[in-house]
């Protein structure tokens, strides 16, 4: 999504691997076994040659197919124009399943080809495929994931202070109060992101809709069937506000939150002494930690899944994002072969071993991740009861990347009250 796509750092390994594969691949054209496969996506950039070569070797050895990757920074626009112009790639990698479903008439349902979909259903984190399902048909499957329902803390100071990881929302609130009683600031939160300011706040609300109202209500909300100013969404927003806007919970309060860059907001965790003790953000935030922390992540950083809310959803949901592979040319048998491998639990070991990205499959060997923190995140995500994709990426653009972003900024920054903001977002929802 938006600027967040640039944060899926581990995914760059895959992009680099496919670019190199295109350079090494066979000549264009040909039929049958020699027919290359073009993959088009918004993942751009390269990584060090060793990792690129390993990823290329993995793909080619597994499929025996030459893969040619075409990256674009303007994937959303160009994929539509290529399809309309009769120049569709064999496979496309969609960072937003909402766009994928918008183009479903141009995509081959995975139910209609032999790509091992039943096995994929068994190994994927529950709920992941729902994001790419329309009218009972599955139009894409994830090749990676970035879990977002995570709370980070400075491990050594946290333990030295005698704090314990909360297992319920009330325990999280109690911990927040105890940190304040100790004369410290509990939370670091920042939602500034240039032209994309506000998206971190939408993630907060999405996380709490899952916890207070549950995944069924979440799906209705994302689809426009449950309004923003409904009791369910209002309750979730008030729960977010209890953390963000209670005096003393965040240094500088709401005005500081809207003006603090999200990438810098975690840095105060690792000051000496800590400037805060809790920070909710996705797995990719580790790339913004100070170098000394990244170099010794296991000893410096702790992490836990945002706990469930009492009297809310009876289970542990995970909010996240990822790239979805979709098949646009089922006449190319090699494309079907590559697609089967891309969406399986066998794909991606060199990428995951490099760090910065996780497998969407519960069957991936977590011991292959580069550090214990990533292994712990994977274990926690795999144990979750349900996965739901980033809601703002699924909503119409006028809302998801428009009024939802700006409305959260207006509310948190104190320019509008919550009721007015939620009603404004509802009014922005397109009529058709």
QUIKAPE-V203242 format. One record per residue. SS is DSSP state (h for helix, s for strand, l for the rest). PHI is phi as a letter, one per 30 degrees, with the letter a starting at -180 (NA if undefined). NEAR is the number of other C-alpha atoms within 10 Angstrom. Layout:
BEGIN
SS	PHI	NEAR
SS	PHI	NEAR
END
This chain:
BEGIN
l	NA	21
h	h	13
h	d	13
h	d	15
h	d	18
h	d	15
h	d	20
l	d	24
l	d	20
l	d	21
h	d	29
h	d	21
h	e	32
h	d	24
h	e	25
h	d	25
h	d	30
h	d	28
h	d	23
h	d	20
h	e	23
h	d	22
h	d	13
h	c	13
l	d	18
l	d	16
l	d	12
l	d	12
l	i	10
l	j	10
l	b	10
h	h	10
h	d	12
h	d	16
l	d	19
l	d	24
s	b	27
s	c	20
s	c	27
s	c	24
s	a	26
l	c	23
l	d	26
l	b	19
l	j	18
l	b	19
l	b	17
l	e	10
h	e	13
h	d	11
h	d	19
h	d	24
h	d	19
h	d	17
h	d	25
h	d	25
h	d	16
h	d	18
h	d	22
h	d	16
h	d	10
h	d	14
h	c	18
l	i	15
l	c	21
l	d	26
s	c	28
s	c	24
s	c	25
s	c	18
s	d	19
l	b	16
l	d	14
l	c	10
h	e	18
h	e	16
h	d	10
h	d	16
h	d	23
h	d	15
h	d	13
h	d	12
h	d	15
h	d	11
l	d	9
l	i	8
l	b	11
l	d	22
l	d	21
l	d	25
s	b	23
s	b	26
s	c	25
s	c	26
l	d	24
l	b	24
h	d	31
h	d	20
h	d	19
h	e	25
h	d	20
h	d	11
l	c	15
h	e	20
h	d	11
h	c	18
l	c	23
s	d	18
l	e	21
h	d	22
h	d	15
h	c	12
l	b	13
l	d	12
l	b	19
l	i	15
h	d	17
h	d	10
h	d	12
h	d	18
h	e	16
h	d	12
h	c	16
s	d	23
l	e	23
l	e	21
l	j	17
l	d	24
h	d	21
h	e	19
h	d	25
h	c	27
s	c	19
s	b	13
l	h	5
l	i	10
s	c	15
s	c	22
l	c	29
l	a	30
s	b	32
s	d	27
l	c	22
l	a	25
s	a	23
s	b	22
s	d	26
l	c	25
l	d	25
s	b	22
s	c	19
s	c	22
s	a	25
s	d	23
h	e	19
h	d	13
h	d	17
h	d	20
h	d	13
h	d	8
l	d	10
l	i	7
l	d	14
l	b	11
l	d	17
l	d	17
l	c	14
s	b	14
h	d	16
h	d	14
h	d	15
h	d	20
h	d	15
h	d	13
h	d	19
h	e	20
h	d	17
h	d	14
h	d	22
h	d	16
h	d	11
l	d	10
l	i	10
l	c	20
l	c	20
l	d	27
s	c	26
l	c	26
l	b	29
l	b	27
l	b	26
s	d	23
l	a	18
h	h	11
h	d	8
h	c	16
l	e	22
l	j	27
h	d	25
h	d	24
h	d	26
h	d	22
h	d	22
h	e	21
h	d	22
h	e	25
h	e	27
h	d	28
h	d	26
h	d	28
h	d	26
h	c	23
l	c	20
l	j	20
h	d	19
h	d	10
h	d	17
h	e	24
h	d	20
h	d	12
h	d	20
h	d	21
l	d	14
l	i	16
l	d	11
l	b	17
l	d	20
l	d	23
l	c	19
l	d	14
h	e	12
h	d	18
h	d	24
h	d	18
h	d	17
h	d	23
h	d	24
h	d	15
h	d	18
h	d	20
h	d	17
h	d	13
h	d	17
h	d	21
l	c	19
l	d	12
l	e	13
l	i	19
l	d	23
s	b	23
l	d	18
l	i	12
h	i	19
h	d	23
h	d	18
h	d	18
h	e	25
h	d	25
h	c	18
l	c	18
s	e	17
l	e	25
l	d	20
l	c	17
l	d	23
l	d	29
h	d	18
h	d	20
h	e	27
h	c	22
l	d	12
l	b	8
l	d	10
l	e	18
l	d	19
l	a	26
l	b	25
s	b	28
s	a	23
s	c	25
l	a	24
l	d	20
h	e	25
h	d	20
h	d	20
h	e	18
h	d	15
h	c	16
l	d	21
l	e	16
h	e	11
h	d	10
h	d	18
h	d	15
l	d	11
l	b	11
h	e	18
h	d	14
h	c	14
h	c	18
s	b	20
s	c	20
s	a	21
s	b	18
s	d	22
l	e	25
l	d	22
s	d	23
l	c	23
l	e	12
l	i	9
l	c	15
l	d	18
l	d	14
l	l	14
l	c	21
s	c	27
s	b	29
s	c	25
s	a	23
s	b	28
l	l	28
l	c	25
s	c	26
s	d	26
s	b	28
s	c	26
l	c	24
l	b	20
l	d	18
l	d	9
l	d	17
h	d	17
h	d	24
h	d	25
h	d	22
h	d	17
h	d	24
h	e	26
h	e	22
h	d	19
h	e	21
l	c	26
l	d	23
l	d	21
l	c	15
l	d	21
l	j	25
h	e	18
h	e	21
h	d	24
h	d	22
h	d	18
h	d	15
l	j	18
l	i	24
l	a	25
s	c	28
l	d	28
l	d	28
s	c	27
l	d	18
l	d	14
l	d	21
l	d	14
h	d	21
h	d	13
h	d	16
l	d	24
l	d	14
l	a	16
h	d	16
h	d	19
h	d	23
h	d	17
h	d	17
h	e	20
h	d	23
h	d	14
h	d	16
h	d	27
h	d	23
l	d	15
l	d	16
l	d	14
s	a	19
s	c	26
s	b	24
s	d	28
l	e	25
h	d	24
h	d	22
h	d	20
h	c	23
l	d	21
l	e	19
h	e	16
h	e	14
h	c	21
h	e	21
h	c	21
h	b	17
h	d	21
h	d	27
h	e	23
h	d	20
h	d	25
h	d	26
h	d	27
h	d	20
h	d	20
h	d	24
l	d	18
l	i	15
l	d	12
l	b	15
l	d	13
h	d	20
h	e	14
h	d	14
h	d	22
h	d	23
h	d	15
h	d	16
h	d	22
h	e	19
h	d	14
h	d	14
l	d	19
l	d	11
l	d	6
l	b	3
END
